[in-house]
Amino acid sequence: MSKYCDSTVLEENWRNWVVSSTTPNLDKYRELGLLWSRPEELVTEDGIPIIKKNKQFRNPYSKHISHCIALGNPLYFESKSGEVCDFSYNTLDITDIYSIDCELNLTSDSPIHNLEDPLIIKDKIIPSLKEQGYFQEKPKTESWQNMLVDITNICNGISLKFNLQNNDEYHDLAYAALDQIINKLIRGKLLYIPGKAPVFNLLTTAIHRCMFSILSKNKNQRNHMKKFLDCAKQGALPQNVRSFKASLTYK
């Protein structure tokens, strides 16, 4: 995997993309670097939490997520199936708590900051959040773009393992596979579950399958076209004309 990208970074971007997709109304705090989150559901197998090297894994697809806006006076809350709420499960409008016009930085004189201890966020709050299993969220778009760069590099690398005619064919194969992988991600058909299949195995297996399917389909279409042309030269058309018509219109 290191040949194509940094596996650890790809995993982090994938996890963040999944988690951030559930609560788009919190994007303002992601952009400011203030939002920390922790999925509350653990990854299980047959109902038993997966444990490796004394570590349990949190499921990024969890419907129940704990959040913290890490200011000098931090705000803790939750989201249930994407709906932001307090710990009594009452719907919570974050924009009502922190006005969009509020200047969110350590030099502000806003009462939401603890100005008696200006380093409290760095020295106390963030270390505590990390210890509790929270991670700092990034904007969804940033994570998605970073994922696409890495997956594109993997597709380009794997395409070179096939014996194709020229650079155009390698390029077409790589981007056809990339298109299928993107659709699988968006439709939730390709899931990254921490503690189970490593990202390297998961993606390379999925990309190989896509490429074999693409090449097989292209080969069948070429064979159909050759048969069609051979029949046309002899002044006859095969009985299954409709299948050849489909081949002719394939882009």
N, C-alpha and C positions, 0 to 999 in steps of 0.2 A: 504493500500500500504506500510505503514511503516513496516509491518511485513516482507515484502520481500526485500524492497530496499528503498532508499530515492527518492521519487517521483520528487522532484525539481531537483536533480542531473540527474535523468534519462531524464527529459525534456530538460535540458541543453545539455546533450550528444546527444540526438536525433536531436535537432536543429542544433548543430554544425556539426554533421555527414551529415545532408542534405545540409547545406550551403557549407561545405568544399568539398563536392563531385563535385561541379560545377566547381571549379577552382584548379585542382591538381597542376598546375604550380606555385601556391603560397605556396606549402607545406614547402619550406625552411623557409619562414617567420613565418609560424605557429609553426614550430619546435623551432624557436628562441623566441617565445612568443611575436613577434612584430606586428602580424597582427590583426587588429580590423576591424569588418565588420558590416554593417547595411543593411538588406533587405529593399528595397524602396517601395515594394507593401504591402498594408495593408490587413488584413484578413477582408473580407466582406461577407455579407449575403444579397442576392437579390440586390447586388450593393451598399449596405450601409455598411460603416465600423462598425465592432463590437466594442462597447465600454462597458467596465465593470469597475466599480469603477473609473470612469474618465480616464480609461486607454485604449489606442488603441493597437492593436496587429499587429506586423509585420509578414508577411508570409515568412517562411524560404524557401519556394519553389519559391520565387520571381525570375524572370529572370533578374531583375535589382538590383544590389547590389553595395553599396558604400563601399570602403575599405580605410584603412589608415595603413601605415607602421609607427608605433609610435616611431620614433627616435627623437633626439633633434631638427632636422629640418624635421618634418614629411612629408611624401609623401601621398597625397590624389589622388585616382583614382577610377575607376568603373569597373564593369564587366557586360556585356550584354550577356545573354544566355551562360555564361561560358567563353566568350572571354574578356580578359582584355583590357581596353581602357582608354584613357584620357577623360576629360570632353567635348571634341569636338568629341568624339566617334571615334577617331583614334586608331588603334590597338597599344597596348603598350607592349613592351617586358621588363618585370621587370628585367630580368637578365642583360640587357644592362645598366640599371641604377645603380644597386648595384651588383658589381662583386661578384661571388661566393667566390673569394679569399679575399673579404673585411672583415675585422674583425669587426663584428657588436656587440659592447658592449660599455659601458659608459666610459671605460678607453682608448678607441682608440683615436688617434689624427686625425682621418679621418674628412674631412670637412662636412660630412653628420651629424655630431653631433654638438650640441650647447654647447661648452665647457665653455662658459662664465657663464652658469647657469646649472651645472651638475645635478641638481635635477628637471629640467624643465619637464622631462617625468612623473615622479611620482607626482609632485605637480601641474602641469598645464595641460599637454597634456592628460593624462589618465582621470582625472576628467572631462575634457571638452568632451572627446569622450563618456564617460558614460552618461553625461547629454544630448548628442545629440542622444542617442539610439544605439550607437555602443557596440558590445561585443567582448571580446578577443577570438579569434579562437584557437582551439587546433588541432593537427594533426588528420586527418580523421581516421587513424588506431586506435589511442588511444580512440577516441569517440566510434568507432564501437565495440572495445573489451569491453569497459565499459558497453555499451548497452547490449551486449550478456550476460555478467555476471548477470546483473539485470533481464533480460528477462528469463534466465535460472532459476534463483531463483523463479520467479513468476510461471513458468511452473511446477517446482518441488512442490511448495506449493499448486497449484490448483489440481494437480494430486492426492494429498492425500485426496481430498474431495470425490473421487470416491471409491466405494467398490470393490476393486480388490483383487486378490488371494494372491499376494506376492510382495516383493520388486522389483523383476525383472519386473513385469507388471507395477508397478508405474513408474519405470525408463524408460521403453519402451514408455509408454504413454507420459511422460514429453518430451522426446527427439523427438518423432514423431511430437508432437505439436510444439516444438521449430523449427524443420526443416521446417514446414509449415509457421511459422511466419517469419523466415529468408527469405524464398522465397517471401513472400508477401512484405516484406520491400524492398528487392532488386528490385522487379518488380514494385514497386510503387503502390501496391494494398492496402497497409496499411499506411495511412498518418496521421501524427500528425499535427493538425492545432491549433495553440495557440488561446485561447478564445472560442473554441468550446468544443469538448469532452475532459474531463480530461484524462490524460495518464492512470490513474488507470482504469477508465471505458472502455477506448478504448482497452487496452491490455487484460484485464481480459475477456471482451466480446469476443474478437477475439480468445483467447486461449480456452475458454469454447466451442466455436463453433467448433474449430479444434478437440478438444478432443471428443466431442459428435459424430462428423463425423467419427473419427477414431474408436471409440468403436462400433458404429453402423455397420461400414464396417466389423470389425472383427467378430461381432456377426453373420452377414449374411454369412460370409465365413465359420464359424463353423457350422452353420445350413446346408449350402450346403454340407459340408464335411460329416456331420452325415447322411444326406439323401443319399449321394453317397455310403457310406460304408454300410448302411442298404440295399440298392438295390443290392450291390455287394454280400452281404451275401446270398441273395435270388437268385443269379445267373442271375440278370438282371441289366441293366443300364438305367437310366432315359433318356428321349428323348433329353433333352438339355445337351448332353455330353460336348459340348464345354465350357459351363459355369463352369462345374466342373473341366475341364482341366485347366482353368484359375485359379481356386482356388488352385489346386495342385501346380501350379508354382508360386504362390504368395509368396513373401519373406516378 
